[in-house]
Amino acid sequence: MGLFEVPVRVANPEDRVFHKAIMLVDTGATFSVLPASFLAVLGITPDSEDEFTLASNESKRYAIGEARFNVGDRERTSPVIFGDEGTWLLGATSLQSLGLVPDTTNHQLVESPKLLVGVRGFPFGASA
């Protein structure tokens, strides 16, 4: 797949005071993961917790909150996992929210296609 790092700015959605982070793009991770200590500095608090399967196939329980992510000219909120120290992952949910996909050949994030699909599989607004 080709992993690479990108500069990201992260904030508490309530105050939008951004802090810089270098995050590893990991589309194999459903959610973004940041160290719990970093999220505490931002004033982000957990609103739930859940069990997650790690790459080692073991399960571990983590707290979940909401963070505001900024990459380039794109900015959105998405769930964030209160992870272990040293874990800085930008996951698939955040990438989708930002409308970005990885270009693993050139090690960069690029704009994703904007598609809307209707309930029956027809493009949104099209008729059968």
Beta strands, then each sheet from edge to edge (+ up, - down):
strand 1: 5-11
strand 2: 19-25
strand 3: 32-35
strand 4: 48-53
strand 5: 59-71
strand 6: 74-83
strand 7: 89-90
strand 8: 100-103
strand 9: 108-111
sheet 1: 3+ 6+ 5- 1+ 2- 7-
sheet 2: 3+ 6+ 5- 4+
sheet 3: 8+ 9-
end
